Amino acid sequence: MRSTGTYAISTTLGESVQAFVPHPLPPAKPTLAPECYMEANRVAELALAHLSGVSGLVPSVDWLLYSAIRKEALLTSQIEGTQATLADLFDEEAGFTVSNIDDVEEVTNYLRAFRLVHDNLRDPGGLPLSVRLLSDAHRLLLDGARGSGKQPGELRRSQNWIGGTRPGNAVFVPPPPERVPALLADLERFIHDASQALPPLVKTALAHLQFETIHPFLDGNGRIGRLLIAALLEHWGLLPEPLMYLSGYLKQHQAEYYRRLSSVRTDGDWEGWVAFFLEGVAKAALDAERNIVVIASLLAADRRRLLASPKAGPASYRLFELLPMMPRFTIEQVRQKLGTSFPTATAAVKMLEDLGIVAELTGQKKNRSYSYQPYIALLTG
């Protein structure tokens, strides 16, 4: 059996436990055999290429990014147990009352962390993909949320564990805290080592698992580890825009996800993990491609209905173009976005309502709220 790490004694809460310390990447003795991943990697890379191509069906890639990034934020948070929905997120952004505000705050914090990493990688003067950048993202992730007392932005200084009520009955005990900085430095070197012959997607799979094994923070490791996947896709130019939400696949196969991670540590089964990961990328890219086609069809059909209406005017056209990034709204928000008068904004909303494109939610005469419901239904379906 291939050895993937060693054990070190770590004492915490008055008991000594065996903490797992992973070997540096890439896997060795034996190394990953190309025949184990070549075909799956080809299929996954092709799926990503198709996804990149189909994004041109929609007039603005920002429309697609708005929904894709929010779905990733939502699904990665749901893996950790949050109950927020996409509609909750849209409501919160529109300023509507949301009942489970703590869960929504966790999702919006992930969005902020995601944007920070994305913007730095796009900015020539920004931080490279590094421990420092992930720590900055972690600070935003836990800002004001339930984990705010768990050293946001700082590597852990105490022993953590996964599963169980204490280290002694844990499912997995990550490395002792004093080993974490060096392990992360090794991981950072692996990411930036251009001499590695492994395909980028395989390297992404290995890096994600290594990060999860190190578990460098007291809280939020799963979400930052999945954010690392998106960052690596960007870093290696595998997807020009973050249009794929892999957390949907990982949530759907959550038990297998955790089992595959564990099997590497216990049995050295890197091949099983890489195969699972590559299949996930291929399926997630295909799902994202299908969603883009369906959304593009809805937007095109609704636009045709609007353009065919003799009563439609410039304000209603401009409002329609805002809907994919403002699916829940009030007339006052429309007035501000369009920079127009309240009566003009009201007339634009009424035009789209009469055509059945948007619907009023409250049934009230005043303080009305509106929704682009067919669009939201597609995103949440």
The 8 nearest C-alpha neighbors of each residue, nearest first, counted from 0:
[[1, 2, 266, 267, 268, 3, 265, 28],
 [0, 2, 267, 3, 28, 29, 266, 268],
 [3, 1, 4, 267, 0, 266, 28, 5],
 [4, 2, 22, 267, 21, 264, 1, 263],
 [5, 3, 21, 22, 20, 2, 19, 6],
 [4, 6, 20, 19, 21, 7, 3, 22],
 [7, 5, 19, 18, 20, 17, 8, 4],
 [6, 8, 18, 17, 9, 19, 5, 20],
 [9, 7, 17, 16, 18, 15, 10, 6],
 [10, 8, 16, 15, 175, 18, 7, 17],
 [11, 9, 15, 14, 16, 13, 8, 12],
 [10, 12, 13, 14, 158, 15, 9, 166],
 [13, 11, 14, 10, 166, 165, 15, 158],
 [12, 14, 11, 10, 15, 166, 16, 167],
 [15, 13, 10, 11, 12, 16, 167, 166],
 [14, 16, 10, 9, 8, 11, 13, 17],
 [17, 15, 9, 8, 18, 167, 10, 14],
 [16, 18, 8, 7, 6, 9, 19, 15],
 [19, 17, 172, 174, 7, 6, 173, 8],
 [18, 20, 6, 174, 173, 5, 172, 21],
 [19, 21, 174, 5, 4, 6, 18, 22],
 [22, 20, 4, 3, 19, 23, 5, 212],
 [21, 23, 4, 3, 24, 20, 5, 26],
 [24, 22, 185, 25, 21, 186, 182, 26],
 [25, 23, 26, 189, 22, 186, 205, 185],
 [24, 26, 27, 23, 205, 189, 30, 202],
 [27, 25, 24, 30, 31, 28, 3, 29],
 [26, 28, 30, 29, 25, 31, 24, 1],
 [29, 27, 30, 1, 26, 2, 31, 3],
 [28, 30, 27, 31, 1, 26, 32, 2],
 [29, 31, 27, 28, 26, 32, 25, 33],
 [30, 32, 33, 29, 26, 270, 35, 27],
 [31, 33, 34, 35, 30, 36, 29, 270],
 [34, 32, 35, 36, 37, 31, 197, 38],
 [35, 33, 32, 37, 36, 38, 31, 39],
 [36, 34, 33, 32, 37, 270, 31, 274],
 [35, 37, 39, 34, 33, 40, 38, 274],
 [36, 38, 40, 34, 39, 33, 41, 35],
 [39, 37, 41, 40, 36, 42, 34, 35],
 [40, 38, 42, 36, 41, 37, 277, 43],
 [39, 41, 43, 37, 38, 42, 36, 44],
 [40, 42, 38, 44, 39, 43, 45, 37],
 [43, 41, 45, 39, 40, 44, 46, 38],
 [44, 42, 281, 40, 46, 45, 41, 280],
 [45, 43, 47, 41, 46, 42, 40, 48],
 [44, 46, 48, 42, 47, 43, 41, 49],
 [45, 47, 43, 49, 48, 44, 281, 284],
 [46, 48, 50, 44, 45, 49, 284, 51],
 [49, 47, 45, 51, 50, 46, 44, 52],
 [50, 48, 52, 46, 51, 47, 53, 45],
 [49, 51, 47, 288, 53, 48, 52, 284],
 [52, 50, 48, 49, 54, 53, 47, 238],
 [53, 51, 49, 50, 54, 55, 48, 56],
 [52, 54, 55, 50, 56, 51, 49, 288],
 [53, 55, 56, 52, 51, 57, 50, 60],
 [56, 54, 53, 57, 52, 58, 60, 51],
 [57, 55, 54, 53, 295, 58, 292, 291],
 [56, 58, 55, 59, 295, 54, 60, 291],
 [59, 57, 56, 60, 55, 62, 295, 54],
 [60, 58, 61, 57, 62, 63, 55, 54],
 [59, 61, 63, 62, 64, 57, 54, 58],
 [62, 60, 64, 59, 63, 65, 324, 66],
 [63, 61, 65, 60, 64, 59, 323, 324],
 [62, 64, 60, 61, 65, 66, 67, 242],
 [63, 65, 61, 67, 66, 62, 68, 242],
 [66, 64, 62, 63, 67, 68, 61, 324],
 [65, 67, 69, 64, 63, 68, 70, 62],
 [68, 66, 64, 70, 242, 69, 65, 63],
 [67, 69, 71, 70, 66, 64, 65, 72],
 [70, 68, 72, 66, 71, 67, 73, 65],
 [69, 71, 73, 67, 72, 68, 74, 66],
 [70, 72, 244, 68, 74, 69, 73, 75],
 [73, 71, 69, 70, 75, 106, 74, 109],
 [72, 74, 70, 76, 71, 75, 106, 69],
 [75, 73, 77, 71, 76, 246, 72, 247],
 [74, 76, 246, 78, 77, 72, 73, 71],
 [75, 77, 79, 73, 74, 78, 81, 106],
 [76, 78, 81, 80, 74, 79, 75, 73],
 [79, 77, 75, 76, 80, 250, 74, 81],
 [80, 78, 77, 76, 81, 75, 221, 222],
 [79, 81, 77, 78, 82, 76, 102, 75],
 [82, 80, 77, 102, 76, 83, 79, 78],
 [83, 81, 102, 77, 80, 84, 99, 103],
 [82, 84, 102, 103, 81, 87, 99, 85],
 [85, 83, 87, 86, 88, 82, 73, 103],
 [84, 86, 88, 87, 89, 379, 73, 83],
 [85, 87, 89, 84, 88, 90, 375, 379],
 [88, 86, 90, 84, 85, 89, 91, 83],
 [87, 89, 85, 91, 86, 90, 103, 92],
 [88, 90, 86, 92, 91, 87, 327, 93],
 [91, 89, 93, 87, 95, 88, 92, 86],
 [90, 92, 94, 88, 93, 89, 95, 87],
 [91, 93, 89, 94, 90, 88, 95, 327],
 [94, 92, 90, 91, 328, 95, 327, 89],
 [93, 95, 91, 92, 90, 96, 328, 97],
 [96, 94, 90, 91, 93, 97, 92, 368],
 [97, 95, 98, 94, 91, 90, 100, 87],
 [98, 96, 100, 99, 91, 87, 95, 90],
 [97, 99, 100, 96, 87, 101, 103, 102],
 [100, 98, 101, 102, 97, 103, 83, 82],
 [99, 101, 103, 102, 98, 97, 104, 91],
 [102, 100, 104, 103, 99, 105, 144, 145],
 [103, 101, 105, 104, 81, 100, 83, 99],
 [102, 104, 100, 106, 105, 101, 83, 107],
 [105, 103, 101, 107, 102, 106, 100, 108],
 [106, 104, 108, 102, 103, 107, 144, 109],
 [105, 107, 103, 109, 108, 104, 72, 73],
 [106, 108, 110, 104, 109, 105, 103, 111],
 [109, 107, 140, 111, 105, 110, 106, 104],
 [108, 110, 112, 106, 140, 107, 111, 72],
 [111, 109, 107, 113, 108, 112, 72, 114],
 [110, 112, 108, 114, 109, 113, 115, 107],
 [111, 113, 136, 109, 115, 110, 139, 114],
 [112, 114, 110, 116, 111, 115, 109, 117],
 [115, 113, 117, 111, 116, 112, 118, 110],
 [114, 116, 112, 118, 113, 117, 119, 111],
 [115, 117, 119, 113, 114, 118, 120, 112],
 [116, 118, 114, 120, 115, 119, 113, 121],
 [119, 117, 121, 115, 120, 116, 114, 122],
 [120, 118, 125, 122, 116, 121, 126, 117],
 [119, 121, 117, 118, 122, 127, 116, 125],
 [122, 120, 118, 119, 117, 123, 125, 116],
 [121, 123, 125, 119, 124, 120, 118, 126],
 [124, 122, 125, 121, 120, 119, 126, 127],
 [123, 125, 122, 126, 119, 121, 120, 127],
 [126, 124, 119, 122, 123, 120, 127, 121],
 [125, 127, 119, 132, 128, 120, 124, 129],
 [128, 126, 129, 120, 125, 119, 132, 234],
 [127, 129, 132, 126, 120, 130, 234, 230],
 [130, 128, 132, 131, 127, 187, 133, 126],
 [129, 131, 133, 132, 134, 183, 187, 128],
 [130, 132, 134, 129, 133, 135, 126, 128],
 [133, 131, 135, 129, 134, 130, 128, 136],
 [134, 132, 136, 130, 135, 131, 137, 129],
 [135, 133, 152, 137, 131, 136, 132, 130],
 [134, 136, 132, 138, 137, 133, 152, 131],
 [137, 135, 112, 133, 139, 134, 138, 140],
 [138, 136, 140, 134, 152, 139, 135, 151],
 [137, 139, 152, 151, 135, 136, 140, 141],
 [140, 138, 142, 136, 137, 112, 141, 108],
 [139, 141, 108, 137, 109, 138, 142, 112],
 [140, 142, 147, 146, 144, 139, 138, 151],
 [143, 141, 139, 144, 147, 140, 138, 151],
 [142, 144, 147, 141, 145, 146, 104, 139],
 [145, 143, 141, 146, 147, 142, 105, 104],
 [146, 144, 147, 143, 141, 148, 101, 105],
 [145, 147, 141, 149, 148, 144, 218, 143],
 [146, 148, 141, 143, 149, 144, 142, 145],
 [149, 147, 146, 150, 151, 145, 141, 143],
 [148, 150, 146, 147, 217, 151, 218, 141],
 [149, 151, 153, 148, 152, 147, 217, 155],
 [152, 150, 138, 153, 141, 149, 137, 147],
 [151, 153, 138, 134, 137, 135, 150, 154],
 [154, 152, 150, 151, 155, 134, 216, 138],
 [155, 153, 216, 215, 156, 152, 217, 134],
 [154, 156, 216, 217, 157, 215, 176, 153],
 [155, 157, 176, 154, 158, 177, 217, 153],
 [158, 156, 176, 155, 159, 175, 11, 217],
 [157, 159, 175, 176, 11, 160, 156, 9],
 [160, 158, 157, 217, 172, 173, 161, 166],
 [159, 161, 172, 166, 171, 169, 173, 162],
 [162, 160, 171, 170, 169, 172, 163, 159],
 [161, 163, 169, 170, 160, 171, 164, 168],
 [164, 162, 169, 168, 165, 170, 161, 166],
 [163, 165, 168, 169, 162, 166, 167, 161],
 [164, 166, 167, 163, 168, 169, 160, 12],
 [167, 165, 169, 168, 160, 16, 172, 164],
 [166, 168, 165, 169, 16, 14, 15, 163],
 [169, 167, 163, 166, 165, 164, 170, 162],
 [170, 168, 163, 162, 166, 171, 167, 161],
 [169, 171, 162, 161, 163, 168, 172, 160],
 [170, 172, 161, 169, 160, 173, 162, 19],
 [171, 173, 160, 18, 19, 161, 169, 159],
 [174, 172, 19, 18, 213, 212, 214, 160],
 [173, 175, 20, 18, 19, 213, 176, 178],
 [176, 174, 177, 178, 158, 9, 18, 173],
 [177, 175, 179, 156, 178, 157, 158, 155],
 [176, 178, 175, 179, 180, 156, 174, 181],
 [179, 177, 176, 175, 181, 180, 174, 182],
 [178, 180, 182, 176, 181, 177, 183, 215],
 [181, 179, 183, 182, 178, 184, 177, 154],
 [180, 182, 184, 183, 179, 178, 185, 177],
 [183, 181, 185, 179, 184, 180, 186, 178],
 [184, 182, 186, 180, 185, 181, 187, 179],
 [183, 185, 181, 187, 186, 182, 180, 188],
 [186, 184, 188, 182, 183, 187, 23, 189],
 [185, 187, 183, 189, 184, 188, 182, 190],
 [186, 188, 184, 190, 189, 185, 129, 183],
 [189, 187, 185, 191, 186, 190, 192, 184],
 [188, 190, 186, 192, 187, 191, 185, 24],
 [191, 189, 187, 188, 192, 186, 206, 202],
 [190, 192, 188, 189, 193, 187, 128, 186],
 [193, 191, 189, 194, 190, 188, 195, 187],
 [194, 192, 195, 191, 196, 190, 189, 188],
 [193, 195, 192, 196, 191, 197, 189, 190],
 [194, 196, 193, 197, 192, 189, 198, 25],
 [197, 195, 194, 198, 193, 199, 202, 192],
 [196, 198, 195, 202, 201, 199, 200, 33],
 [199, 197, 201, 200, 202, 196, 40, 195],
 [200, 198, 202, 201, 203, 197, 235, 237],
 [201, 199, 203, 202, 198, 204, 40, 277],
 [200, 202, 204, 203, 198, 199, 205, 197],
 [201, 203, 199, 205, 200, 204, 206, 197],
 [204, 202, 200, 206, 201, 205, 199, 207],
 [203, 205, 201, 207, 202, 206, 273, 276],
 [204, 206, 202, 208, 203, 207, 209, 201],
 [205, 207, 209, 203, 208, 204, 202, 210],
 [208, 206, 210, 204, 209, 205, 224, 203],
 [207, 209, 211, 205, 210, 206, 212, 204],
 [208, 210, 212, 206, 211, 207, 205, 213],
 [209, 211, 213, 207, 212, 208, 214, 206],
 [212, 210, 214, 208, 209, 213, 224, 207],
 [211, 213, 209, 210, 214, 208, 173, 21],
 [212, 214, 210, 215, 211, 173, 174, 209],
 [215, 213, 211, 212, 220, 216, 210, 173],
 [214, 216, 213, 154, 155, 179, 217, 220],
 [217, 215, 155, 154, 218, 214, 220, 219],
 [216, 218, 155, 149, 159, 215, 150, 219],
 [217, 219, 216, 220, 149, 146, 141, 221],
 [218, 220, 222, 221, 223, 216, 217, 137],
 [221, 219, 223, 222, 218, 224, 214, 216],
 [222, 220, 224, 223, 219, 225, 211, 79],
 [221, 223, 225, 224, 219, 220, 75, 226],
 [224, 222, 226, 220, 225, 221, 227, 219],
 [223, 225, 227, 221, 222, 226, 220, 207],
 [226, 224, 228, 227, 222, 223, 221, 229],
 [225, 227, 223, 229, 228, 224, 222, 230],
 [226, 228, 230, 224, 225, 229, 231, 223],
 [229, 227, 225, 231, 226, 230, 203, 232],
 [230, 228, 232, 226, 227, 231, 233, 241],
 [229, 231, 227, 233, 228, 232, 234, 226],
 [230, 232, 234, 228, 233, 229, 235, 227],
 [233, 231, 237, 229, 230, 235, 234, 238],
 [232, 234, 236, 230, 231, 235, 238, 237],
 [235, 233, 231, 232, 236, 230, 120, 128],
 [234, 236, 232, 233, 237, 231, 199, 238],
 [237, 235, 233, 238, 234, 232, 239, 231],
 [238, 236, 232, 235, 233, 239, 47, 44],
 [237, 239, 240, 236, 232, 233, 47, 51],
 [240, 238, 236, 237, 233, 51, 241, 242],
 [239, 241, 238, 242, 233, 64, 51, 60],
 [242, 240, 243, 238, 229, 64, 239, 68],
 [243, 241, 67, 240, 64, 244, 63, 287],
 [244, 242, 284, 241, 287, 245, 283, 67],
 [243, 245, 71, 246, 247, 67, 283, 70],
 [246, 244, 247, 248, 283, 243, 249, 280],
 [245, 247, 249, 75, 248, 244, 74, 250],
 [248, 246, 250, 245, 249, 74, 244, 251],
 [249, 247, 251, 246, 250, 245, 279, 252],
 [248, 250, 246, 252, 253, 251, 247, 256],
 [249, 251, 253, 247, 252, 248, 78, 246],
 [252, 250, 248, 249, 253, 247, 246, 254],
 [253, 251, 249, 250, 255, 254, 256, 248],
 [252, 254, 250, 256, 249, 255, 251, 257],
 [255, 253, 256, 257, 252, 258, 250, 251],
 [256, 254, 258, 257, 252, 253, 259, 249],
 [257, 255, 253, 259, 254, 258, 252, 249],
 [256, 258, 260, 254, 255, 259, 261, 253],
 [259, 257, 255, 261, 260, 256, 262, 254],
 [260, 258, 262, 272, 256, 261, 257, 255],
 [261, 259, 257, 258, 262, 263, 256, 208],
 [260, 262, 258, 264, 259, 263, 257, 265],
 [263, 261, 259, 265, 266, 264, 260, 268],
 [262, 264, 267, 268, 269, 261, 266, 265],
 [263, 265, 261, 262, 267, 266, 3, 260],
 [264, 266, 262, 263, 267, 261, 3, 268],
 [267, 265, 262, 268, 263, 264, 0, 1],
 [266, 268, 263, 1, 3, 269, 264, 2],
 [269, 267, 263, 270, 266, 271, 262, 272],
 [268, 270, 272, 263, 271, 267, 273, 31],
 [271, 269, 273, 268, 272, 274, 35, 31],
 [272, 270, 274, 268, 269, 273, 275, 259],
 [271, 273, 275, 269, 259, 270, 274, 276],
 [272, 274, 276, 270, 275, 271, 204, 277],
 [275, 273, 271, 277, 276, 272, 270, 278],
 [276, 274, 272, 278, 273, 277, 271, 279],
 [275, 277, 279, 273, 278, 274, 272, 204],
 [278, 276, 280, 274, 279, 275, 43, 39],
 [279, 277, 281, 275, 276, 280, 274, 282],
 [280, 278, 276, 282, 277, 281, 283, 248],
 [279, 281, 277, 283, 278, 282, 43, 284],
 [282, 280, 43, 278, 284, 279, 46, 283],
 [283, 281, 285, 279, 284, 280, 286, 278],
 [282, 284, 286, 280, 285, 245, 281, 279],
 [283, 285, 287, 281, 282, 286, 46, 243],
 [286, 284, 288, 282, 287, 283, 46, 281],
 [287, 285, 283, 289, 288, 284, 282, 290],
 [286, 288, 290, 284, 285, 289, 243, 283],
 [289, 287, 285, 50, 291, 286, 290, 284],
 [290, 288, 286, 292, 291, 287, 285, 293],
 [291, 289, 287, 293, 292, 288, 294, 286],
 [290, 292, 294, 288, 289, 293, 295, 287],
 [291, 293, 295, 289, 290, 294, 296, 288],
 [294, 292, 290, 296, 295, 291, 289, 297],
 [295, 293, 291, 297, 296, 292, 290, 298],
 [294, 296, 292, 298, 293, 297, 57, 291],
 [297, 295, 293, 299, 294, 298, 300, 292],
 [298, 296, 294, 300, 299, 295, 301, 293],
 [297, 299, 295, 301, 300, 296, 302, 294],
 [298, 300, 302, 296, 297, 301, 295, 303],
 [301, 299, 303, 297, 302, 298, 296, 304],
 [302, 300, 304, 298, 303, 299, 297, 305],
 [301, 303, 305, 299, 304, 300, 298, 306],
 [304, 302, 306, 300, 305, 301, 307, 299],
 [305, 303, 301, 307, 302, 306, 300, 308],
 [304, 306, 302, 308, 303, 307, 301, 311],
 [305, 307, 303, 308, 304, 302, 311, 309],
 [308, 306, 304, 305, 303, 309, 311, 302],
 [307, 309, 305, 310, 306, 311, 304, 354],
 [308, 310, 311, 307, 306, 312, 305, 304],
 [311, 309, 308, 312, 350, 307, 305, 306],
 [312, 310, 308, 309, 315, 305, 350, 306],
 [311, 313, 315, 314, 316, 310, 347, 309],
 [312, 314, 316, 315, 317, 311, 318, 347],
 [315, 313, 317, 316, 312, 347, 318, 344],
 [314, 316, 347, 318, 317, 313, 312, 319],
 [317, 315, 313, 319, 314, 318, 312, 320],
 [316, 318, 314, 320, 319, 315, 313, 321],
 [319, 317, 315, 321, 320, 316, 314, 322],
 [318, 320, 316, 322, 321, 317, 315, 302],
 [319, 321, 317, 318, 322, 316, 323, 324],
 [322, 320, 318, 319, 324, 323, 325, 317],
 [321, 323, 325, 326, 319, 324, 320, 318],
 [324, 322, 62, 325, 326, 321, 320, 374],
 [325, 323, 322, 321, 62, 326, 65, 66],
 [324, 326, 322, 327, 323, 321, 328, 93],
 [327, 325, 371, 322, 370, 323, 324, 328],
 [328, 326, 370, 325, 369, 93, 89, 90],
 [327, 329, 369, 93, 368, 332, 325, 326],
 [330, 328, 368, 332, 331, 369, 367, 333],
 [329, 331, 333, 332, 345, 334, 344, 328],
 [330, 332, 334, 329, 333, 335, 341, 344],
 [331, 333, 335, 329, 330, 334, 336, 328],
 [332, 334, 330, 336, 331, 335, 337, 344],
 [335, 333, 331, 344, 339, 337, 332, 336],
 [334, 336, 338, 332, 333, 337, 331, 339],
 [337, 335, 333, 338, 334, 332, 339, 318],
 [338, 336, 334, 339, 335, 333, 318, 317],
 [339, 337, 335, 336, 334, 340, 333, 344],
 [338, 340, 334, 337, 343, 344, 341, 335],
 [341, 339, 343, 342, 334, 344, 338, 335],
 [340, 342, 344, 343, 334, 345, 339, 331],
 [343, 341, 345, 344, 340, 346, 339, 347],
 [344, 342, 346, 340, 345, 341, 347, 339],
 [343, 345, 341, 347, 334, 342, 346, 333],
 [346, 344, 342, 348, 343, 347, 341, 330],
 [345, 347, 349, 343, 344, 348, 342, 350],
 [348, 346, 315, 344, 350, 349, 345, 314],
 [347, 349, 345, 351, 350, 346, 352, 344],
 [350, 348, 352, 346, 347, 351, 353, 345],
 [349, 351, 347, 353, 348, 352, 346, 354],
 [352, 350, 354, 356, 348, 353, 349, 357],
 [351, 353, 349, 357, 355, 354, 350, 358],
 [354, 352, 350, 355, 351, 349, 356, 357],
 [353, 355, 351, 352, 356, 350, 305, 304],
 [356, 354, 352, 353, 357, 351, 358, 350],
 [355, 357, 351, 354, 352, 371, 301, 358],
 [358, 356, 371, 352, 370, 355, 351, 372],
 [357, 359, 370, 369, 352, 360, 371, 355],
 [358, 360, 369, 368, 361, 370, 362, 367],
 [359, 361, 368, 369, 362, 358, 370, 367],
 [360, 362, 363, 367, 359, 368, 369, 366],
 [363, 361, 360, 359, 364, 367, 368, 365],
 [364, 362, 361, 365, 367, 366, 360, 359],
 [363, 365, 362, 367, 366, 361, 359, 368],
 [366, 364, 367, 363, 362, 361, 368, 330],
 [367, 365, 368, 363, 364, 329, 361, 330],
 [366, 368, 365, 361, 363, 329, 369, 359],
 [369, 367, 329, 360, 359, 328, 361, 366],
 [368, 370, 359, 328, 358, 360, 327, 329],
 [369, 371, 327, 372, 358, 357, 326, 359],
 [372, 370, 357, 326, 374, 373, 356, 375],
 [371, 373, 375, 370, 374, 376, 357, 358],
 [374, 372, 376, 375, 371, 377, 356, 297],
 [373, 375, 377, 372, 376, 371, 378, 294],
 [374, 376, 372, 378, 377, 373, 379, 371],
 [377, 375, 373, 379, 374, 378, 380, 372],
 [378, 376, 380, 374, 375, 379, 373, 294],
 [377, 379, 375, 376, 380, 374, 66, 290],
 [378, 380, 376, 377, 375, 85, 86, 84],
 [379, 377, 378, 376, 375, 290, 374, 373]]
